[in-house]
Amino acid sequence: MLIPLPDLVRAQLLERRGEWPNIAEQADVSHSWISKFVNKRIPNPGYATLARLNEFMNSAQKQPPAPTHQAQEATKNVAQEAAHV
C-alpha cells in the first residue's frame, strides 16, 4: 500500500525532530514551515516542497548531516581566533 507523500514526509520529520533546522536549510524551506506542516496547519503544502524534503531526508540517511550555516560560522570564528593567538 502506498503512503501519501504528505503523510510520509510528516512521519520522516517527526522521527528527526531535532534536525529540523538543518533539514530546513538543506531543503530550502523555513523551520517555521516545517513546524506548521507537521502540526497540520498547512492544508495544501505543495508537491515540489514535499518532494524536496523527501529527497533530502532520503539522501541524508545515507550520509552524515551537513553542518548548519551557524555551525559553519562558529567553526570559522574559532579557527580565526586560534590563528590570532
Contacts in CASP RR format, 6 or more apart in sequence:
PFRMAT RR
TARGET T0000
AUTHOR 0000-0000-0000
METHOD contacts of the structure
MODEL  1
MLIPLPDLVRAQLLERRGEWPNIAEQADVSHSWISKFVNKRIPNPGYATL
ARLNEFMNSAQKQPPAPTHQAQEATKNVAQEAAHV
3 11 0 8 1.000
5 47 0 8 1.000
5 50 0 8 1.000
5 51 0 8 1.000
5 54 0 8 1.000
6 37 0 8 1.000
6 45 0 8 1.000
6 50 0 8 1.000
8 54 0 8 1.000
9 37 0 8 1.000
9 50 0 8 1.000
9 53 0 8 1.000
9 54 0 8 1.000
9 57 0 8 1.000
10 37 0 8 1.000
10 38 0 8 1.000
10 40 0 8 1.000
12 53 0 8 1.000
12 54 0 8 1.000
12 57 0 8 1.000
13 20 0 8 1.000
13 23 0 8 1.000
13 34 0 8 1.000
13 37 0 8 1.000
13 38 0 8 1.000
13 53 0 8 1.000
13 57 0 8 1.000
14 38 0 8 1.000
16 23 0 8 1.000
16 57 0 8 1.000
19 65 0 8 1.000
20 31 0 8 1.000
20 34 0 8 1.000
20 35 0 8 1.000
21 31 0 8 1.000
21 68 0 8 1.000
22 65 0 8 1.000
22 66 0 8 1.000
22 67 0 8 1.000
22 68 0 8 1.000
23 34 0 8 1.000
23 53 0 8 1.000
23 56 0 8 1.000
23 57 0 8 1.000
23 60 0 8 1.000
24 30 0 8 1.000
24 31 0 8 1.000
24 33 0 8 1.000
24 34 0 8 1.000
25 68 0 8 1.000
25 69 0 8 1.000
26 56 0 8 1.000
26 60 0 8 1.000
26 66 0 8 1.000
27 49 0 8 1.000
27 52 0 8 1.000
27 53 0 8 1.000
27 55 0 8 1.000
27 56 0 8 1.000
27 57 0 8 1.000
28 52 0 8 1.000
29 49 0 8 1.000
29 52 0 8 1.000
29 53 0 8 1.000
33 42 0 8 1.000
33 49 0 8 1.000
34 53 0 8 1.000
36 42 0 8 1.000
37 45 0 8 1.000
60 66 0 8 1.000
67 75 0 8 1.000
END
